[in-house]
Amino acid sequence: MENNLDFSSPIIMGILNVTPDSFSDGGAYPSTKSAVDRALIMIEQGAKIIDIGGESTKPGSERVPPIEQKRRIIDVISQLKKVIPNNILISVDTTSSEVAQAAIDLGVEMINDVSGGTDDEKMMPLIAQNNLYYCIMHMQGSPKTMQDNPTYENVIEEIKSFLMAQAIKLTELGLEKNKIILDPGIGFGKTTNHNLEILNNLEIFSSLGFNTLLGASRKRLFSEISKENNPEDRISGTCATSALGVVAGINIFRVHDVWQNKQAIDVAFNIKKA
């Protein structure tokens, strides 16, 4: 049964990294049971999407072969599918069509691609063929090199042009417009000033005619501002960006800390509606 997201109010995507080396929660869920338990807690706290990642994309990280990504995620997806409510979507965070196909075979309905479809030429046709939700994220360079010296002539225009070009390719392949989600890619090949400029112009992205996602959770930019070096101490900063995103019309918020962000999002959304 196809599970359609309701974009009439903000949606929380809970982050579930089954990696040994993610920047914030790497190695936190070493077993299938611990990962499933974490997902169920996030669902109870208000997440409508669980985004499962088998490859760290933190700055400087090496690529993980598809076979290893699949080894990390397949059991988690299989077990999670048995216990989650029907209205909860599972997303897989990957740039590999091979990993995406394995996820599709298990009933996954969303792919979150940090390369925006540029890493694997088979990805977009696969997405369109299966009518999946697809998050197109902007990244300058690759995770290994993206923070070496990110430069733009006009950061907003360049991100917007990339996202729109990729979205148009998908519509031409036959994917429903409502299934396409644009993510400007906070922290992916951007300086702190670039990130702040994006956050100050989120309404530009939310007015492009597609659904949008904001992924600022626990990012390094908060430590640049508030000097909190521990990612777990960046929750308040994340909540500030979530509230800002609601006002700007962002649809999906990808976060580690669900209940804290849900409170900020709910308050901002009700203020906006008043």
DANORMO-V577855 format. One record per residue. PSI is psi as a letter, one per 20 degrees, with the letter a starting at -180 (999 if undefined). D_LAST is the distance of its C-alpha to the last C-alpha in Angstrom with 1 decimal. Layout:
((PSI D_LAST) (PSI D_LAST))
This chain:
((p 35.5) (p 33.0) (o 29.7) (p 26.8) (q 23.7) (o 20.3) (j 18.5) (i 15.2) (r 13.9) (q 15.6) (p 19.1) (p 21.3) (o 24.9) (p 27.2) (p 30.2) (n 33.6) (o 36.5) (l 39.9) (q 41.7) (i 44.1) (k 42.8) (q 39.1) (h 37.9) (g 35.6) (k 36.7) (p 40.1) (j 42.4) (h 39.9) (m 40.4) (i 44.1) (q 44.5) (g 43.0) (g 42.1) (h 40.3) (g 38.3) (g 37.4) (g 36.5) (g 34.2) (g 32.5) (h 32.0) (g 30.5) (h 27.9) (g 27.2) (h 26.8) (i 24.3) (j 22.1) (p 23.9) (i 24.1) (p 26.8) (p 29.8) (o 31.3) (p 35.0) (p 37.1) (j 40.8) (p 41.3) (p 40.1) (k 38.7) (q 38.6) (p 40.4) (i 44.1) (q 44.1) (q 46.8) (q 46.3) (p 46.7) (q 48.9) (h 47.3) (h 49.7) (h 48.5) (g 44.8) (g 45.6) (h 47.5) (h 44.6) (h 41.9) (g 43.6) (h 44.2) (g 40.7) (g 39.3) (g 41.8) (h 41.2) (h 37.4) (h 37.5) (h 39.3) (i 36.8) (q 33.2) (q 31.1) (h 31.3) (j 27.7) (p 28.2) (q 29.4) (p 32.1) (q 32.3) (p 35.4) (n 35.4) (q 38.6) (j 40.1) (p 43.1) (h 43.5) (g 46.0) (g 43.5) (g 40.9) (g 43.5) (h 44.3) (g 40.6) (g 40.3) (h 43.4) (j 41.6) (j 38.6) (q 36.2) (j 33.6) (q 32.3) (p 34.1) (o 32.7) (o 35.2) (i 35.1) (i 37.8) (k 35.6) (j 38.6) (i 41.2) (h 43.2) (o 44.4) (i 45.1) (i 45.1) (g 41.5) (g 39.6) (h 42.1) (g 41.7) (g 37.9) (g 38.1) (h 40.9) (j 39.0) (l 35.6) (q 33.9) (q 30.6) (p 31.7) (o 30.1) (o 31.7) (q 31.7) (p 33.2) (p 35.9) (p 38.6) (b 41.9) (r 42.2) (h 41.1) (h 44.6) (i 44.5) (h 40.9) (j 40.6) (g 44.1) (m 43.2) (p 40.0) (q 40.1) (q 38.2) (g 38.7) (n 35.0) (g 33.1) (g 30.0) (h 32.2) (g 34.6) (g 32.1) (g 30.3) (g 33.7) (g 34.8) (g 31.8) (g 31.9) (g 35.7) (h 35.5) (g 32.7) (h 34.9) (g 37.9) (g 36.1) (h 35.0) (h 38.7) (i 39.8) (j 37.8) (p 34.8) (p 31.7) (h 29.1) (i 26.4) (i 28.7) (p 28.8) (p 26.7) (p 27.0) (o 27.2) (i 28.2) (l 30.1) (p 29.2) (i 32.6) (n 34.8) (l 37.1) (q 34.9) (r 35.5) (g 32.9) (h 32.3) (g 31.9) (g 29.3) (h 27.3) (g 27.5) (g 26.2) (h 23.2) (i 22.5) (k 22.7) (h 21.0) (h 19.2) (g 22.7) (h 23.4) (i 20.2) (j 21.1) (i 24.6) (j 24.1) (r 24.5) (q 22.6) (q 22.6) (q 23.4) (p 23.2) (m 26.1) (j 26.2) (p 26.9) (k 29.4) (r 30.8) (h 33.4) (h 31.3) (h 29.7) (h 33.3) (h 34.0) (g 31.3) (i 31.5) (k 35.1) (o 34.2) (h 36.9) (p 36.2) (h 33.7) (i 32.5) (j 31.5) (k 29.0) (g 26.2) (g 24.0) (g 24.5) (g 23.6) (h 20.3) (g 19.5) (h 20.3) (g 18.2) (g 15.0) (g 16.1) (h 16.8) (g 13.5) (h 12.1) (i 15.3) (j 14.9) (q 17.7) (g 18.3) (p 20.8) (o 21.4) (o 25.0) (q 25.5) (h 28.3) (n 26.2) (g 23.9) (h 22.4) (g 21.7) (h 19.9) (g 18.0) (g 16.6) (g 15.6) (g 14.2) (g 12.2) (g 10.6) (g 10.0) (g 8.7) (h 6.1) (g 5.2) (h 5.7) (h 3.8) (999 0.0))
